Amino acid sequence: MAKSNVAPPQDSTQQTARAATRPCRLLLVEDHPMVRLQLENLLRTYPEVEIVGTAADGEEAIVVAHRLRPEVIVMDFNMPKMNGDEATRRIVETLPETKVIGLSFNTNLEVREAFVAAGAVGFLDKQLAGRRLHSTILAAVHHQ
């Protein structure tokens, strides 16, 4: 079994100092390869963000999140094997310091409520991601 290099939890003062000195570590979870690539390209333009990994479904997201311990996860809703709300619930239960932002083309109230009930700190319509993803990620990093 590989040894984990997990840093101890930080208090909010340490998190604020960290945010000023290095990019936040982000995991991108999206099942459609072209959409994932577009989101990766967009995220790479943000100097405050470091993409540490990607996943293509909810089950993989859980495994990768536990291995990489990202600060923020951008999580699609409709995915094979396990939807984003269930993956969010499981990740937030075991990694409460990780902030999840839900993402979907389906913006009906049920999807938003499912993400919030699962513990997500934000939700974005994929069509607005180009304009709002950066500010939503920064808000998630500073979410108390």
C-alpha positions in Angstrom: 0.0 0.0 0.0 1.4 3.4 -1.0 2.1 5.9 1.8 -0.2 9.0 1.7 1.3 12.5 1.7 -1.7 14.3 3.3 -1.1 17.6 5.0 -2.9 18.2 8.3 -6.1 20.3 8.2 -5.5 24.1 8.1 -7.4 26.7 10.1 -9.0 29.6 8.1 -5.9 31.9 8.8 -3.6 29.3 7.3 -6.0 28.8 4.4 -6.1 32.5 3.6 -2.3 32.7 3.7 -2.1 29.6 1.5 -4.5 31.2 -1.0 -2.2 34.2 -1.4 0.9 32.1 -2.0 -0.1 29.1 -4.2 -2.9 28.1 -6.5 -5.8 26.0 -5.1 -5.7 22.3 -6.0 -8.6 21.4 -8.2 -10.1 18.1 -9.4 -12.3 18.2 -12.5 -15.0 15.5 -12.8 -16.7 15.4 -16.2 -17.7 12.3 -18.3 -17.7 13.9 -21.8 -14.0 14.0 -23.0 -14.6 17.1 -25.2 -16.3 19.1 -22.4 -13.6 18.0 -20.0 -10.9 19.2 -22.4 -12.7 22.6 -22.8 -13.1 23.0 -19.1 -9.4 22.0 -18.5 -8.3 24.6 -21.1 -10.5 27.3 -19.4 -9.2 26.4 -15.9 -5.6 26.5 -17.0 -6.0 30.2 -17.8 -6.6 30.9 -14.1 -3.3 31.4 -12.2 -5.1 30.8 -8.9 -6.0 27.2 -10.0 -3.9 24.1 -10.4 -5.6 21.1 -12.0 -4.3 18.2 -10.0 -6.5 15.5 -11.6 -9.5 14.6 -13.6 -12.2 11.9 -13.4 -14.8 10.6 -15.8 -17.5 9.3 -13.4 -18.6 9.5 -9.8 -16.9 6.4 -8.6 -13.6 7.5 -10.1 -14.1 10.9 -8.6 -14.2 9.4 -5.1 -11.0 7.4 -5.6 -9.1 10.3 -7.1 -10.3 12.8 -4.5 -9.1 10.5 -1.7 -5.8 10.1 -3.4 -5.1 13.7 -4.3 -7.0 15.6 -1.6 -8.0 18.6 -3.8 -9.3 21.8 -2.2 -12.0 22.2 -4.8 -13.8 19.7 -7.0 -15.8 20.8 -10.1 -18.4 18.0 -10.4 -20.7 17.2 -13.3 -24.1 15.9 -12.4 -25.1 13.3 -15.0 -22.4 10.7 -15.2 -22.1 6.9 -15.7 -21.6 4.6 -12.7 -22.5 7.3 -10.1 -24.1 10.7 -10.5 -22.4 13.9 -9.2 -24.7 14.4 -6.3 -24.0 10.9 -4.8 -20.3 11.3 -5.4 -20.4 14.7 -3.8 -22.2 13.3 -0.7 -19.6 10.6 -0.3 -16.6 12.9 -0.8 -17.9 15.6 1.6 -18.7 13.0 4.3 -15.1 11.8 4.3 -13.2 14.9 3.1 -15.2 17.8 4.7 -12.4 20.3 3.9 -12.9 19.7 0.1 -15.3 22.1 -1.5 -17.5 20.8 -4.3 -19.0 22.9 -7.1 -21.8 21.2 -9.0 -21.9 21.7 -12.8 -24.6 20.7 -15.3 -26.5 21.7 -18.4 -29.6 20.6 -16.5 -30.3 23.6 -14.4 -33.7 22.6 -13.0 -34.3 23.1 -9.3 -34.1 19.4 -8.5 -30.5 19.2 -9.7 -29.5 22.3 -7.8 -31.2 21.0 -4.6 -29.6 17.6 -5.0 -26.1 19.1 -5.1 -26.8 21.4 -2.1 -28.3 18.5 -0.1 -25.2 16.5 -0.9 -22.9 19.2 0.5 -21.9 21.2 -2.6 -21.0 24.9 -1.9 -22.0 26.1 -5.3 -23.7 25.2 -8.6 -23.1 26.4 -12.1 -24.9 26.1 -15.4 -22.3 24.7 -17.9 -23.4 27.3 -20.4 -22.3 30.0 -17.9 -19.1 28.3 -16.8 -16.9 30.5 -19.1 -18.1 33.6 -17.3 -18.6 32.4 -13.8 -16.4 29.5 -13.1 -13.4 31.5 -11.9 -15.4 33.6 -9.4 -17.2 30.5 -8.2 -14.0 28.6 -7.6 -12.5 31.6 -5.7 -15.7 31.8 -3.6 -15.5 28.1 -2.8 -11.8 28.4 -1.7 -12.8 31.1 0.8 -16.1 29.4 1.8 -16.3 29.1 5.6 
